[in-house]
Amino acid sequence: MYDYQPPLRDMQFILAELAGLDDISGLPGCEEADADVIGAVLEEAGRFAAGVLAPLNRVGDEQGCRRLEDGRVATPEGWQQAYAQFCAAGWLGLSLPVEFGGQGLPKLVSTPVMEMWNAANMAFTMLPILNQGQAEALRIAASTEQKRTWLPRVVSGEWGSTMNLTEPQAGSDLAATRTRAEPQADGSYKLFGQKIFISYGEHELTPNIVHLVLARLPDAPAGVKGLSLFIVPKFLVEADGSLGARNDVRCISIEHKMGIHGSPTCTLSFGEGGGATGWLVGEPNRGLEVMFVMMNEARFGVGVQGVALAERAYQMTLGYARERVQGRDAVSGASGQPILCHPDVKRMLLSMRARVMAMRALLYTAAGWFDIAHHHPDAAVADKHRRYVDLLMPVAKGWCTEVGNDVCDEAIQVFGGMGFVEETGVAQHFRDARIITIYEGTTGIQANDLVGRKILREGGATLRELIVELRANAAALAAAGLAELGDGLGEAIDALEAATEWILASGRDQLGEVLAGAVPFLHLLGTVCGGWQLGRAALAARARLQAGEGDPVFLGSIVELARFYMATVGPQATAHAATVREAGGVLTRFDEAAF
């Protein structure tokens, strides 16, 4: 086993050089996020992650949610105490509104903190991520009275949160939702139905759980336009804020999963005893719009899980490769050397580190865009960054989770047979990572959203705007003496632009073929954006080297990582583009009866 070490140097480099922390700390409402405050926050978060959460990760994997008795779920040993410490330190409300008990720091600050939590103990961290997403949804759509009742305790973590979308017969097709809500004379509603795959749907970490539930009103139109959103608590809340009677919500089963064993994934039944009491959030039949706020927060958080698990797997793999002695050094011929000397092992480790840095840079940059969209006084600047967030959210979720899963897989390859046994611990990260490409919308769903809603619907306007910035970065690399990086990035951008224009030209008459290539297109855009971010990192590192600032070994490694990425990952862009254009025709022609 190898202890988790928060990668603070990498994080701080990206925050300062790529994500624009200094600029964001100057925005209205972000003034307290100066370098000293952020440094202190990251160091303390790292200590908590490494010292409290990480030691419980293996415990959660081995014990899981140990039993379901009378609708109650017992979480792993030590988690109750850790959660109490977590809430007492105010970690959950780091970027949530001050008026409801949060600290109001920028998302750019909470994102690396979230990465550390997930790297240390992903299953534990899923609960705070849900609270953060629900807080945003309630802040935007809830009534004043609802905010006063629910938000302070959701923001503090005193009460847990869930989102309830999926049903047994519906899966990802929310149009097939059957849970119904019947209006009552007092303005409340009675809910009846069943929801599946509800993370932290039942547990004893908090005295109350606030469920956000999609359901249909009696006169609702068909499809997703007939979904409304309801607050349905585990315990009803009295006028004085104290907990009252148990609501008619029951956990009827917990899932036995491949990974994230410490996180209870529940099937919830609403209304078996006469109806679960709930309250409408926002307007009738517009619940999905509100839920999308929580879903977007969750999707971004899942993307962060991708880089977090990849970082943890990389650290373990590097530690093992430094200690494991086997074979001869291929260059010197010396025996008794660690496997880190073997070219293929070194290749895998460099591939892991380069992709981790690319993902981290993209996610932190996107977090900065969130802050600019919310706080910048110039409406045009705010709108541009909001559109960038919307465009790349499927990439942040889909590409980062796919790459994170691949990095965890490659970690096992470096460990060899020792990676396939549970005692070394690296297998847990691979098992945990497998779910992140699935929940909060599979990669296919993210890709369809990217192509259908984010590109075809607006005629590719935002993506074309982004491509201009990508080309400017390629030109800057060439001008800075990094021509091989600029040329490689330029070729990848050419492939992206050609695939984009094909999608725009074919979307009306060949939609089936276009959607058949949606996932390859998502990988294409992610690959190019990863190269763009590492190109920016190389420029920043080169500038500091030339100025004689910083650690030359670290800064030199950033430049070399960018070169390695562009040499090994960058060329995949051309292949992805060819797949986008060519594979769809074969797929649409292939007769389903021939399978």
C-alpha positions in Angstrom: 0.0 0.0 0.0 1.1 3.5 -0.8 -0.2 6.6 1.1 -2.0 9.3 -0.8 0.1 12.5 -1.2 -1.9 15.5 -2.3 -0.3 16.8 -5.5 -0.2 20.4 -4.3 2.6 21.6 -6.6 0.8 20.4 -9.7 -2.4 22.0 -8.5 -0.9 25.3 -7.6 0.9 25.5 -10.9 -2.4 25.0 -12.8 -4.3 27.4 -10.6 -1.7 30.2 -11.0 -0.6 29.7 -14.6 -3.6 28.2 -16.5 -6.9 28.7 -14.6 -6.4 32.4 -13.9 -6.6 32.5 -10.1 -5.3 36.0 -9.8 -7.9 37.3 -12.3 -10.7 35.4 -10.6 -9.8 36.7 -7.1 -10.3 40.2 -8.5 -13.9 39.5 -9.5 -16.8 40.9 -7.4 -17.6 38.4 -4.6 -14.3 36.5 -5.1 -12.0 39.0 -3.4 -11.1 36.8 -0.4 -9.6 34.1 -2.7 -6.0 35.5 -2.7 -3.0 33.3 -3.0 -2.3 33.1 0.8 -5.9 32.0 1.6 -5.9 29.5 -1.2 -2.6 28.1 -0.2 -3.8 27.6 3.4 -7.0 26.0 2.2 -5.3 23.5 -0.1 -2.7 22.5 2.5 -5.4 22.0 5.2 -7.6 20.1 2.8 -4.7 17.9 1.8 -4.0 17.1 5.4 -7.6 16.2 6.0 -7.8 14.1 2.8 -4.6 12.2 3.5 -4.9 11.9 7.3 -8.6 11.3 7.8 -10.3 10.2 4.6 -7.6 8.1 2.9 -7.2 5.6 5.8 -10.9 4.9 5.6 -10.9 4.2 1.9 -9.9 0.5 2.2 -12.2 0.1 5.2 -15.1 1.3 3.1 -14.2 -1.1 0.3 -13.9 -4.1 2.5 -16.9 -3.5 4.8 -19.2 -1.8 2.4 -22.6 -0.8 3.7 -22.9 -3.7 5.9 -26.6 -4.3 6.3 -30.1 -3.2 5.6 -32.4 -3.6 8.6 -35.9 -2.2 8.9 -35.0 0.3 6.1 -31.8 1.4 7.9 -28.3 1.2 6.3 -25.1 0.9 8.4 -22.1 2.6 6.8 -18.5 1.5 7.3 -16.7 1.9 10.6 -15.2 5.3 11.2 -17.3 7.1 8.6 -19.7 8.7 11.1 -16.8 10.3 13.0 -15.1 11.4 9.8 -18.3 13.0 8.5 -18.7 14.8 11.7 -15.2 16.2 11.4 -15.8 17.0 7.8 -18.9 19.1 8.5 -17.4 20.8 11.6 -14.5 22.0 9.5 -16.9 23.6 7.0 -15.5 21.8 4.0 -18.9 21.1 2.4 -19.8 24.8 2.1 -16.5 25.9 0.7 -18.0 27.4 -2.5 -21.6 27.7 -1.4 -23.4 31.0 -0.6 -22.4 32.8 2.6 -26.0 33.8 3.3 -26.9 30.1 3.8 -23.8 29.2 5.9 -21.2 28.6 3.2 -17.9 30.3 2.7 -18.5 31.7 -0.7 -15.1 30.9 -2.2 -14.8 30.5 -6.0 -15.4 27.1 -7.7 -11.8 27.3 -8.8 -10.8 26.9 -5.1 -13.3 24.1 -4.3 -12.4 22.0 -7.4 -8.8 21.0 -6.3 -10.2 20.4 -2.8 -12.9 18.1 -4.3 -10.2 16.3 -6.2 -8.3 15.6 -3.0 -11.4 14.3 -1.3 -12.2 12.0 -4.2 -8.6 10.7 -4.5 -8.5 10.0 -0.8 -12.0 8.3 -0.6 -14.4 8.6 -3.5 -17.2 6.6 -1.9 -17.3 8.9 1.1 -17.1 12.0 -1.0 -20.2 11.2 -3.0 -22.4 12.5 -0.2 -20.9 16.0 0.0 -21.0 16.3 -3.8 -24.7 15.6 -3.7 -25.2 18.3 -1.1 -23.3 20.8 -3.1 -25.4 20.1 -6.2 -28.7 20.2 -4.3 -27.7 23.5 -2.7 -27.2 25.1 -6.1 -30.5 23.8 -7.4 -32.4 25.1 -4.3 -30.6 28.4 -4.4 -31.8 28.9 -8.0 -35.4 27.6 -7.9 -36.7 27.2 -4.3 -39.1 29.7 -2.7 -37.8 32.0 0.0 -39.5 29.8 2.7 -38.0 26.6 1.2 -34.5 28.2 1.2 -34.9 29.2 4.8 -36.0 25.7 5.8 -33.7 23.5 3.8 -30.6 25.3 2.6 -28.7 26.1 5.8 -28.7 22.4 6.8 -27.9 21.2 3.4 -25.0 23.6 3.0 -23.6 22.7 6.5 -24.0 19.0 5.8 -26.2 18.5 8.9 -28.7 16.9 6.5 -27.8 14.7 3.6 -29.0 15.1 0.0 -30.0 13.0 -2.9 -31.4 13.3 -6.4 -34.0 10.9 -7.6 -34.4 10.5 -11.3 -34.0 6.8 -12.4 -36.9 4.3 -12.2 -36.8 0.5 -12.9 -38.8 0.7 -16.2 -37.2 4.0 -17.4 -33.5 3.8 -17.0 -32.0 6.9 -18.6 -35.2 7.7 -20.4 -36.7 10.2 -18.1 -39.7 10.6 -20.4 -40.9 7.2 -19.1 -41.0 8.4 -15.4 -44.1 7.1 -13.6 -43.7 8.5 -10.1 -46.8 10.6 -9.4 -47.5 13.5 -7.2 -51.0 14.3 -6.0 -51.8 17.8 -4.7 -53.2 18.2 -1.1 -55.4 20.9 0.4 -52.5 22.4 2.4 -50.3 23.0 -0.6 -48.2 19.9 -0.2 -48.2 16.8 -2.4 -48.3 13.0 -1.8 -45.8 11.1 -3.9 -46.1 7.5 -5.0 -43.5 5.5 -7.0 -40.1 3.9 -6.9 -36.6 5.2 -7.7 -33.4 3.2 -8.2 -29.7 3.8 -8.0 -30.0 6.5 -5.4 -26.6 7.3 -3.9 -26.8 7.8 -0.2 -30.5 7.2 -0.3 -30.4 5.9 3.2 -27.7 6.0 5.9 -27.1 7.1 9.4 -24.5 9.8 8.8 -27.1 12.5 9.1 -30.3 12.7 11.1 -32.3 13.7 8.0 -32.0 13.2 4.2 -33.5 15.7 1.7 -34.6 13.9 -1.4 -35.2 15.9 -4.6 -37.6 13.8 -6.6 -38.9 14.0 -10.2 -42.6 13.1 -10.5 -45.7 13.8 -12.5 -48.7 15.9 -11.5 -52.1 14.5 -12.4 -52.6 16.9 -15.4 -49.0 16.8 -16.6 -48.2 16.5 -20.3 -46.4 13.4 -21.5 -42.7 13.2 -21.8 -40.0 15.2 -20.0 -42.1 18.3 -20.3 -44.4 16.9 -17.7 -41.9 16.4 -14.9 -42.0 18.4 -11.8 -39.5 18.6 -8.9 -40.3 18.0 -5.3 -38.6 18.2 -1.9 -39.3 14.9 0.0 -37.5 14.6 3.3 -36.8 11.4 5.2 -38.3 13.1 8.3 -40.8 15.9 8.2 -39.7 19.2 9.6 -41.8 21.1 12.3 -42.4 24.8 12.3 -39.6 25.4 14.8 -37.1 23.5 12.6 -37.0 20.3 14.7 -37.6 16.9 13.1 -41.0 15.4 13.2 -42.6 12.2 12.0 -40.9 9.8 9.6 -42.1 10.4 6.0 -43.4 7.7 3.8 -40.1 7.0 2.2 -38.4 3.6 2.6 -35.2 2.0 1.4 -36.2 -1.4 0.2 -32.8 -2.6 -1.1 -29.2 -1.7 -1.4 -27.1 -2.6 -4.4 -24.2 -5.0 -4.3 -21.8 -3.3 -6.6 -18.5 -3.8 -8.4 -17.0 -0.8 -6.6 -17.6 2.2 -4.4 -18.7 -0.3 -1.7 -18.7 2.3 1.1 -21.4 4.4 -0.7 -24.9 3.1 -0.2 -26.8 2.8 -3.5 -30.4 2.4 -2.7 -33.8 1.6 -4.2 -36.3 4.0 -2.6 -40.1 3.4 -2.4 -42.3 6.5 -2.0 -45.9 6.2 -0.7 -46.4 2.6 0.4 -48.1 3.8 3.5 -50.4 6.4 2.1 -48.1 8.8 0.3 -44.8 10.5 0.9 -45.2 14.2 1.7 -43.4 16.6 -0.6 -43.3 20.2 -1.7 -43.1 21.5 -5.3 -39.8 23.3 -6.2 -40.2 25.9 -8.9 -42.9 25.8 -11.5 -45.1 22.8 -12.3 -43.9 20.7 -15.2 -40.5 22.4 -15.3 -38.7 20.2 -12.8 -36.2 18.8 -15.2 -34.8 22.3 -15.8 -34.1 22.7 -12.1 -32.8 19.1 -11.8 -30.3 19.9 -14.6 -28.7 22.4 -12.3 -28.0 19.7 -9.8 -27.1 17.2 -12.6 -24.6 19.7 -14.1 -22.9 20.1 -10.8 -22.8 16.4 -10.3 -21.5 15.8 -13.9 -18.6 18.2 -13.2 -18.0 16.5 -9.9 -17.9 13.1 -11.6 -15.3 14.5 -14.1 -13.2 15.5 -11.1 -13.6 12.0 -9.8 -11.9 10.8 -13.1 -8.8 12.9 -12.5 -8.8 12.1 -8.7 -8.9 8.3 -9.2 -6.3 8.5 -12.0 -4.0 10.5 -9.7 -4.4 8.0 -6.9 -3.7 5.1 -9.2 -0.7 6.9 -10.7 0.8 7.6 -7.2 0.4 3.9 -6.3 1.9 2.8 -9.6 4.9 5.1 -9.4 5.6 3.9 -5.8 5.5 0.3 -6.9 7.6 0.9 -10.0 10.3 2.5 -7.8 10.4 -0.4 -5.4 9.8 -3.5 -7.5 13.1 -5.0 -8.7 12.8 -7.2 -11.7 14.9 -7.9 -14.9 17.7 -5.9 -16.3 18.0 -2.2 -17.3 17.5 -2.2 -21.1 19.9 0.7 -21.5 22.8 -0.1 -19.1 22.3 -3.9 -18.8 22.5 -3.6 -15.1 20.6 -6.1 -13.0 18.8 -5.5 -9.7 17.1 -2.3 -11.0 13.5 -1.2 -10.3 11.0 -1.7 -13.1 10.8 2.0 -13.5 13.9 1.6 -15.7 12.1 -0.5 -18.2 11.1 1.5 -21.3 7.5 0.2 -21.4 6.9 0.8 -17.7 8.3 4.3 -18.1 6.0 4.8 -21.1 2.9 3.8 -19.1 3.8 6.0 -16.2 4.5 9.0 -18.5 1.2 8.3 -20.3 -0.6 8.2 -16.9 0.9 11.5 -15.7 0.5 13.4 -18.9 -3.2 12.5 -19.1 -3.8 13.3 -15.4 -2.2 16.7 -16.0 -4.3 17.3 -19.1 -7.5 16.4 -17.3 -6.7 18.5 -14.3 -5.8 21.5 -16.3 -9.0 21.3 -18.4 -11.2 20.8 -15.3 -9.6 23.6 -13.3 -9.8 25.9 -16.3 -13.5 25.1 -16.6 -14.0 25.8 -12.9 -12.6 29.2 -13.6 -15.0 29.7 -16.4 -17.9 28.8 -13.9 -16.6 31.7 -11.7 -16.3 34.2 -14.5 -19.8 33.3 -15.8 -21.2 33.9 -12.3 -19.2 36.9 -11.2 -17.8 38.9 -14.1 -19.4 42.4 -14.4 -19.2 42.4 -18.2 -22.2 40.5 -19.5 -20.6 39.6 -22.8 -17.5 38.1 -21.0 -19.8 36.2 -18.6 -21.9 34.9 -21.5 -18.9 33.7 -23.4 -17.6 31.7 -20.5 -21.0 30.3 -19.7 -21.2 29.0 -23.3 -17.8 27.5 -22.9 -18.9 25.7 -19.8 -22.0 24.4 -21.5 -20.1 23.2 -24.5 -17.4 21.3 -22.7 -19.5 19.9 -19.8 -20.0 16.6 -21.7 -16.3 16.5 -22.3 -15.5 17.3 -18.6 -17.8 14.4 -17.6 -17.4 12.0 -20.5 -13.8 12.3 -21.6 -12.3 12.7 -18.1 -14.1 9.7 -16.8 -13.1 7.5 -19.7 -9.5 8.6 -19.5 -9.6 8.2 -15.7 -10.9 4.7 -16.1 -8.1 4.0 -18.7 -5.4 5.3 -16.3 -6.6 3.0 -13.5 -6.6 0.1 -15.9 -3.0 0.9 -17.0 -2.0 1.0 -13.3 -2.9 -2.6 -13.0 -0.8 -3.4 -16.1 2.3 -1.9 -14.4 1.6 -3.8 -11.2 1.3 -7.0 -13.3 -0.1 -10.0 -11.5 0.2 -8.1 -8.2 -2.3 -5.6 -9.5 -4.9 -8.3 -10.0 -5.0 -9.3 -6.3 -6.8 -7.1 -3.8 -4.0 -7.0 -1.3 -2.0 -4.3 -3.2 -5.0 -2.0 -3.2 -4.8 -0.7 -6.8 -7.6 -2.9 -8.0 -10.0 -0.9 -5.8 -9.4 2.2 -7.8 -10.1 0.4 -11.1 -13.3 -1.1 -9.7 -14.4 2.3 -8.3 -13.5 4.1 -11.5 -15.7 1.8 -13.6 -18.9 3.5 -12.5 -17.9 7.0 -13.3 -18.3 6.5 -17.0 -21.9 5.4 -16.4 -23.6 7.4 -13.7 -24.9 11.0 -14.2 -25.3 10.0 -17.9 -23.3 7.4 -19.8 -20.6 8.5 -22.2 -23.0 7.9 -25.0 -25.6 10.3 -23.4 -22.9 12.9 -22.9 -21.8 12.6 -26.5 -25.3 12.9 -27.8 -25.7 16.0 -25.7 -22.5 17.4 -27.1 -23.4 16.8 -30.7 -27.1 17.4 -30.6 -27.6 20.2 -28.1 -24.3 21.9 -28.0 -23.2 21.8 -31.6 -26.1 21.2 -34.0 -28.6 23.3 -32.1 -26.5 26.4 -32.3 -24.8 25.7 -35.6 -21.4 25.1 -34.1 -21.0 28.8 -33.1 -19.4 28.3 -29.7 -17.1 25.4 -30.9 -15.9 27.5 -33.8 -15.2 30.3 -31.3 -13.2 27.9 -29.2 -11.3 26.6 -32.2 -10.0 30.1 -32.8 -8.5 30.1 -29.3 -7.0 26.6 -29.9 -5.3 27.9 -33.0 -3.9 30.9 -31.2 -2.3 28.6 -28.7 -0.8 26.5 -31.5 0.7 29.6 -33.0 2.0 30.8 -29.6 3.8 27.5 -29.2 5.5 27.8 -32.5 6.5 31.4 -31.7 8.0 30.3 -28.4 10.3 27.8 -30.0 8.1 24.8 -29.3 7.3 24.2 -32.9 6.8 20.4 -32.6 4.0 21.1 -30.0 2.5 23.8 -32.1 2.5 21.6 -35.2 1.1 18.6 -33.4 -1.7 20.6 -31.8 -2.4 22.3 -35.2 -2.9 18.9 -36.9 -5.2 17.8 -34.1 -7.2 21.0 -34.5 -7.5 20.4 -38.2 -9.0 17.0 -37.5 -11.4 18.5 -35.0 -12.5 21.3 -37.4 -13.0 18.9 -40.3 -15.1 16.6 -38.1 -17.1 19.5 -36.8 -17.9 20.8 -40.3 -19.0 17.3 -41.4 -21.3 17.0 -38.4 -22.9 20.4 -39.2 -23.3 19.5 -42.9 -24.7 16.1 -42.2 -26.8 16.6 -39.1 -30.1 17.4 -40.8 -30.2 14.5 -43.3 -27.9 11.9 -41.8 -28.6 12.3 -38.1 -28.3 8.6 -37.4 -24.8 8.5 -38.9 -23.8 11.6 -37.0 -25.0 10.2 -33.6 -23.2 6.9 -34.4 -20.0 8.9 -34.3 -20.9 11.0 -31.3 -18.7 9.2 -28.8 -15.6 9.2 -31.1 -16.3 13.0 -31.5 -16.4 13.5 -27.8 -13.0 11.7 -27.5 -11.7 13.8 -30.4 -12.7 17.1 -28.6 -11.3 15.9 -25.3 -8.0 14.8 -26.9 -7.6 18.2 -28.6 -8.6 20.1 -25.4 -6.1 18.1 -23.4 -3.4 19.0 -25.8 -4.4 22.6 -25.7 -4.2 22.7 -22.0 -0.8 21.0 -21.9 0.4 23.4 -24.6 -0.6 26.3 -22.4 1.2 24.6 -19.5 4.4 24.2 -21.6 4.3 27.9 -22.5 3.9 28.9 -18.9 6.7 26.6 -17.8 9.0 27.7 -20.6 8.4 31.4 -19.6 9.3 30.7 -16.0 12.4 28.8 -17.0 13.6 31.6 -19.1 13.0 34.0 -16.3 14.9 31.8 -13.9 12.0 31.3 -11.6 10.8 28.1 -9.9 12.2 24.5 -9.8 13.8 23.9 -13.2 13.3 20.1 -12.9 9.6 20.4 -12.3 9.1 23.1 -15.0 11.2 21.1 -17.5 9.0 18.0 -16.8 5.9 20.0 -17.7 7.3 20.8 -21.1 8.3 17.2 -21.6 4.9 15.9 -20.5 3.3 18.2 -23.2 5.7 16.8 -25.8 4.9 13.2 -24.7 1.2 13.8 -24.8 1.4 15.4 -28.3 3.5 12.5 -29.6 1.4 9.7 -28.2 -2.1 11.0 -27.5 -2.4 13.8 -30.0 -2.2 11.7 -33.1 -5.3 9.9 -32.0 -7.3 13.0 -32.9 -6.9 12.2 -36.6 -8.2 8.6 -36.1 -11.1 9.8 -34.0 -12.0 12.3 -36.8 -11.9 9.5 -39.4 -14.2 7.3 -37.2 -16.7 10.2 -36.8 -17.0 10.5 -40.6 -16.8 6.9 -41.8 -18.1 4.5 -39.1 -21.6 5.9 -38.9 -22.5 4.8 -42.4 -21.5 1.2 -41.6 -23.4 1.2 -38.4 -26.6 2.5 -39.9 -26.5 0.1 -42.8 -25.8 -2.9 -40.6 -29.0 -5.0 -40.2 -29.9 -5.6 -36.5 -30.9 -9.1 -37.4 -27.3 -9.9 -38.3 -26.1 -9.5 -34.7 
